[in-house]
Amino acid sequence: MFQEFLNQFGTNTVGGLTAGAIYALVALGYTMVYGVLRLINFAHSEIFMIGTFAALFVVLQFGITAPTGLAMVGVLVMLILVAMAASGGAAVLLELAAYRPLRKRGASRLAALISAIGASFFLQELFKLVIIQPVFDKPGGNQIGSPRFLGRETLFSIGDTKVQLYHVIIVVSAIIMMIVLDQTVTRTKIGRGIRATAQDPETAVLMGVNIDVIVRMTFLLGGAMAGVAAVLYLGAYENTKFDIGFLLGVKAFTAAVLGGIGNLRGALLGGFALGLLENWGAAFFGSTWRDVIAFTVLVIILMFRPTGILGESLQRARA
């Protein structure tokens, strides 16, 4: 068993970083909303799902198949913009319909959490029963394949480990988007408003911060990151489904907790760490243990270090 683990170590490391990059981008949405509202937005996984279907729709409508060179870069940028718009817009609508009425009435966090779970199931069933069949001409409950739009050619090898183009694209894209989001929160006026609201919403209002605008922008930014993750996921695994976000969403939440929920850089670190632990564990114990390992990590973190690896929350992030 140990020898097999060593033989597959490089391959599983590359696969772990690829999966971890996607977890990290989705985790950013969880950590943004929690940092501002102290709410675990369990419907965020469906925001990711919406992004995969938006990207798939464009791929199928334009007949995109295996682009190369600059054409592939153009396709990737176009799909990311479309998915960011779809997921970000859906996140804003979600906040408007499911969370803002509760916030205006001063409802408890438990009520908001129940609303989040309800919204998650509603969006799943909406796509399964209403949207997928007429738009994609496929049964709503079936997995839908995507034509290939990210290259699979090998860029370089490290021993027996082959690093392919799509591995590099996914990891680099996740890091770039994390830097963009971090700088947005750290250096822009909207970012200062987000941090002020996270730290002390009452004082932020007295200082002229429009809480509704800040909350809307928080959901928009988190949703946009889920849209980027959706395109990268579709490019890597070439399929989607109405409930594609459920398990991935739980793992992304685990990544957010692992890195330190409320901490943007912690979400990136937690995503990569979870992806690596998951793939290394699957190589050692078997692929059927992959999901068990992810949830075991969540339990251990909550037991022994509930603040996560970094622990600093969004409300203490510095300009």
C-alpha positions in Angstrom: 0.0 0.0 0.0 2.7 2.4 1.0 4.8 1.6 -2.1 1.7 2.3 -4.3 1.2 5.6 -2.5 4.8 6.5 -3.3 4.5 5.5 -7.0 1.4 7.7 -7.4 2.6 10.6 -5.2 3.4 13.0 -8.1 0.3 12.3 -10.0 -1.9 12.7 -7.0 -0.1 15.9 -6.0 -0.9 17.4 -9.4 -4.5 16.2 -9.2 -4.8 17.5 -5.6 -3.6 21.0 -6.6 -6.0 21.0 -9.5 -9.0 20.0 -7.3 -7.8 22.3 -4.5 -7.8 25.3 -6.8 -11.4 24.8 -7.6 -12.3 24.2 -3.9 -10.4 27.4 -3.0 -12.4 29.6 -5.5 -15.7 28.3 -4.2 -14.5 28.7 -0.6 -13.9 32.4 -1.2 -17.7 32.8 -1.6 -18.4 31.1 1.7 -15.7 33.1 3.5 -16.8 36.4 2.1 -20.4 36.0 3.2 -19.5 34.6 6.6 -17.0 37.5 7.2 -19.7 40.1 6.6 -23.0 38.5 7.7 -21.8 35.6 9.9 -23.9 33.4 7.7 -23.0 30.0 6.1 -24.5 30.4 2.7 -25.2 26.7 1.9 -26.9 27.8 -1.4 -23.5 29.0 -2.6 -23.0 25.5 -4.0 -25.9 26.0 -6.4 -24.4 29.4 -7.4 -21.4 27.3 -8.6 -23.8 24.9 -10.4 -25.5 27.7 -12.2 -22.0 28.8 -13.5 -21.3 25.4 -14.9 -24.6 25.4 -16.9 -24.0 29.0 -18.1 -20.6 28.0 -19.4 -21.9 24.7 -20.9 -24.7 26.6 -22.7 -22.2 28.9 -24.4 -19.9 26.0 -25.3 -22.8 24.1 -26.9 -24.3 27.1 -28.6 -21.0 28.1 -30.3 -20.0 24.5 -31.0 -16.7 24.9 -29.2 -14.5 21.8 -29.4 -10.8 21.5 -28.5 -9.6 25.0 -29.3 -5.8 25.6 -29.3 -3.4 28.5 -28.7 -4.9 32.0 -28.6 -8.3 30.6 -29.5 -8.3 28.5 -26.3 -7.4 31.6 -24.3 -10.2 33.6 -25.9 -12.7 30.8 -25.2 -11.6 30.5 -21.6 -11.8 34.3 -21.0 -15.3 34.4 -22.7 -16.6 31.5 -20.6 -15.2 32.9 -17.4 -16.9 36.3 -18.1 -20.2 34.6 -18.9 -20.1 32.3 -15.8 -19.0 35.2 -13.5 -22.0 37.2 -14.7 -24.4 34.3 -14.3 -23.2 33.2 -10.9 -22.7 36.7 -9.6 -26.2 37.7 -10.8 -27.7 34.6 -9.3 -25.9 35.3 -6.0 -27.3 38.8 -5.9 -30.8 37.6 -6.6 -30.4 34.9 -3.9 -29.5 37.6 -1.3 -32.4 39.7 -2.4 -35.0 36.9 -2.2 -33.8 34.7 0.6 -31.7 36.7 3.0 -32.5 40.4 2.8 -36.1 40.1 4.0 -34.8 38.1 7.1 -32.1 40.7 7.7 -34.5 43.6 7.5 -36.8 41.8 10.1 -33.8 41.1 12.4 -34.3 37.4 12.1 -32.0 35.0 13.9 -29.0 33.4 12.2 -30.8 30.0 12.5 -33.6 31.4 10.4 -31.1 32.6 7.8 -29.4 29.2 7.9 -32.7 27.4 7.3 -33.4 29.8 4.4 -30.0 29.0 2.9 -30.7 25.2 3.0 -34.1 25.8 1.5 -32.8 28.0 -1.3 -30.2 25.3 -2.1 -32.8 22.6 -2.6 -35.1 25.0 -4.5 -32.4 25.9 -7.0 -31.4 22.2 -7.5 -35.0 21.2 -8.2 -35.6 24.3 -10.3 -32.8 23.2 -12.7 -33.8 19.5 -12.5 -37.5 20.0 -13.3 -37.8 23.2 -15.2 -34.6 24.5 -16.8 -32.3 21.7 -18.0 -34.8 19.8 -20.2 -35.9 22.6 -22.4 -32.5 24.4 -22.6 -30.2 21.4 -23.1 -32.7 18.8 -24.4 -31.6 16.3 -21.8 -33.4 14.7 -18.8 -33.0 17.1 -15.9 -31.7 14.5 -13.5 -28.9 13.2 -15.9 -25.3 14.1 -16.0 -24.5 16.2 -19.0 -21.1 16.0 -20.8 -19.2 19.0 -22.1 -17.0 19.2 -25.2 -13.4 19.7 -24.4 -12.2 23.3 -24.3 -9.0 23.1 -22.2 -5.9 21.4 -23.7 -4.6 18.1 -22.3 -1.2 18.2 -23.9 1.8 17.6 -21.5 3.8 20.7 -20.8 6.6 19.0 -18.8 7.3 15.9 -16.7 8.8 15.5 -13.3 9.9 11.9 -13.2 6.9 9.8 -14.1 4.5 12.7 -13.3 3.1 14.5 -16.3 1.9 18.1 -15.8 -0.7 18.9 -18.5 -1.8 22.3 -19.8 -5.2 22.3 -18.0 -3.5 21.6 -14.7 -1.4 24.7 -15.0 -4.3 26.8 -16.3 -6.5 25.9 -13.4 -4.0 26.5 -10.6 -2.7 29.7 -12.1 -6.2 31.0 -12.7 -7.2 30.3 -9.1 -4.1 32.2 -7.8 -4.7 35.2 -10.1 -8.4 35.5 -9.1 -7.4 35.2 -5.4 -4.9 38.0 -5.8 -7.5 40.2 -7.7 -10.1 39.6 -4.9 -7.6 40.2 -2.1 -6.5 43.5 -3.6 -10.1 44.5 -4.2 -11.0 43.9 -0.6 -7.8 45.5 0.6 -7.4 48.6 -1.5 -10.7 49.7 -3.0 -13.5 51.8 -1.5 -15.9 48.8 -1.8 -13.3 46.7 0.0 -13.0 49.1 2.8 -16.8 49.1 3.1 -16.8 45.3 3.3 -14.2 45.3 6.0 -15.9 48.0 8.0 -19.2 46.2 7.8 -17.6 42.9 8.8 -16.0 44.6 11.8 -18.8 46.8 13.1 -22.0 47.2 11.0 -23.6 49.8 13.3 -20.6 52.0 13.3 -20.2 51.5 9.5 -23.7 52.9 9.0 -22.9 55.9 11.1 -19.9 56.5 9.0 -22.0 56.6 5.8 -21.6 53.0 4.6 -24.7 51.6 2.8 -25.0 48.2 4.3 -27.4 47.0 1.5 -24.9 47.9 -1.2 -22.0 46.3 0.7 -23.9 43.0 1.3 -25.0 43.0 -2.4 -21.3 43.5 -3.5 -20.2 40.7 -1.1 -22.6 38.2 -2.7 -21.6 39.5 -6.2 -17.9 39.0 -5.6 -18.4 35.6 -4.0 -20.7 34.5 -6.8 -18.2 35.7 -9.4 -15.5 33.6 -7.8 -17.8 30.6 -8.0 -18.4 31.3 -11.6 -14.7 31.1 -12.3 -14.5 27.8 -10.4 -17.4 26.5 -12.5 -15.6 27.1 -15.8 -12.4 25.5 -14.5 -14.4 22.5 -13.1 -16.2 22.1 -16.5 -12.9 22.3 -18.3 -11.2 19.7 -16.0 -14.0 17.2 -15.6 -16.1 17.9 -18.7 -19.5 17.3 -17.1 -22.1 18.9 -14.9 -25.4 18.0 -13.2 -28.2 19.7 -11.3 -26.7 18.6 -7.9 -23.0 18.9 -9.0 -22.4 21.6 -6.4 -23.7 19.7 -3.3 -20.7 17.6 -2.5 -18.2 20.1 -3.9 -19.8 22.8 -1.9 -19.4 20.9 1.4 -15.7 20.3 0.5 -15.3 24.0 -0.3 -16.8 24.9 3.0 -14.3 22.4 4.6 -11.5 24.3 2.8 -12.8 27.6 4.1 -12.8 26.2 7.7 -9.4 24.6 7.2 -7.8 27.8 6.1 -9.8 30.0 8.6 -13.3 31.0 7.6 -13.5 34.7 7.0 -9.9 34.8 5.8 -9.5 35.2 2.0 -5.9 33.9 1.9 -6.9 31.1 4.2 -9.6 30.0 1.7 -6.9 29.6 -1.0 -4.5 27.8 1.4 -7.4 25.6 2.7 -8.5 24.7 -0.8 -5.0 23.5 -1.8 -4.4 21.7 1.5 -7.7 19.9 1.3 -7.2 18.9 -2.4 -3.8 17.5 -1.5 -4.9 15.6 1.6 -7.9 14.2 -0.2 -5.8 12.9 -3.1 -3.0 11.6 -1.0 -5.5 9.8 1.3 -7.3 8.3 -1.6 -4.0 7.0 -3.0 -3.1 5.4 0.4 -6.5 4.1 1.5 -8.3 3.8 -1.8 -10.5 6.1 -3.9 -13.7 5.1 -2.1 -12.3 6.9 1.0 -11.8 10.2 -0.8 -14.9 11.9 0.5 -14.5 10.3 4.0 -11.1 11.9 4.2 -12.4 15.3 3.4 -15.1 15.2 6.1 -12.7 13.7 8.6 -10.5 16.7 8.0 -13.5 19.0 8.7 -14.2 17.3 12.0 -10.6 17.3 13.2 -10.2 21.0 12.4 -13.5 21.9 14.2 -12.3 19.9 17.2 -8.8 21.1 17.6 -8.4 24.4 15.7 -11.9 25.8 14.9 -10.3 29.1 13.7 -8.4 27.3 11.0 -4.8 27.5 9.8 -4.5 31.2 9.6 -7.4 32.2 11.8 -7.5 36.0 11.0 -11.0 37.0 9.9 -12.0 39.3 7.2 -13.0 41.9 9.8 -9.4 42.2 10.9 -7.9 42.3 7.4 -5.7 45.4 7.0 -5.5 47.9 4.2 
